[in-house]
Amino acid sequence: MIEIKSPKSIHNLTSDWEILKHGVPQGYILGPLPFLVYINILPLQINSLSESILFADDTSVIISKDNFIDFSTSANQVLACMIEWFSANK
């Protein structure tokens, strides 16, 4: 369950509980290795369009362009690549 609180809003958003269909059981001794192999492939998909920074289980994507149109185009291409990668890797 995820709860999002905004200091600028009186509304809080809460997600519903769901059953996980994919993943590695918590405490599984080999858990970190498959995750590292799995997540380190993502930057290969988007490096020609952006810079990615991986730290532990966090990923940041940096896109820098001179104007909004180029930025928007690159952002949409990166998101399309990421959606394709996430869909293929569930």
C-alpha positions, 0 to 999 in steps of 0.5 A: 500500500502506498500513501501520498501526502502533499503539504500543499493539498488537503487530499491524501491519496492511498493505493489499494492492496494487491497480490505481488505476482513477480519478484524475489522473496524478502530475505532470499540469499540470491535476491540482490544478484538477479536484481542487479543483473536485471536493473543494469540492463535498463541504462543500455536501452536509454543511454543514447537518449539520456543519462541514467544514474543507478544507486542501490534500488533507485534509478534517475534519468537525466535529459538535457536539451536546449529547447522544450521541443527537443526536450519533449521529444527526447523525454517521450522517446526515453519513456517509450523505451522504458515502457518497452523494457518494463513490459518485456521484463514484467 
